[in-house]
Amino acid sequence: SLGGIEYRQYSQTSSNFNIADFLQSNFHPTFAPNGKKLILKIDTRGYDPDELSVRLLDNNLLVQGKKKFALYTKKNETKQFSQNIRLPDGIDKYNVTSQVMEDGVLVIDIPLLNSVLY
């Protein structure tokens, strides 16, 4: 568990990294000032940390949120999301961390094995 968020490391072959898809995703990626890690941010307001899941399957990062609640009709409703993004080669898969900030933004820090991606 990373900061109360479920985290799993898997190993499996996956497709090639696509920089265009990566930069246009909802993850809002930014590089740390020192260039030694990739920082991904996702707006998860409305979800508690225990309702979020961060999984890494090879270089595929899967972030999911699922919230169940009951309405006045006594019918259970579910609010959920799922984001999947292919990360570049050269990441340190074993030192990925994540935490939900006070403003509800999930921040995922992905260290790079080298200071540049390309």
JODA-V765332 format. One record per backbone hydrogen bond with DSSP energy under -1.0 kcal/mol. NH is the residue of the N-H (numbers start at 1). CO is the residue of the C=O. Records with the same first field share a line. If there is no record, write none. Layout:
NH = CO ; CO
This chain:
2 = 5
5 = 2
6 = 52
10 = 56
22 = 18
23 = 19
24 = 20
30 = 39
32 = 37
35 = 32
38 = 110
39 = 30
40 = 108
41 = 27
42 = 106
44 = 104
47 = 44
51 = 48
52 = 49
53 = 64
54 = 6
55 = 62
56 = 8
57 = 60
58 = 10
60 = 57
61 = 85
62 = 55
63 = 83
64 = 53
65 = 81
66 = 51
67 = 79
69 = 77
71 = 75
74 = 71
77 = 69
79 = 67
81 = 65
83 = 63
85 = 61
87 = 59
92 = 111
93 = 91
95 = 92
97 = 109
99 = 107
101 = 105
104 = 101
106 = 42
107 = 99
108 = 40
109 = 97
110 = 38
112 = 36
113 = 90
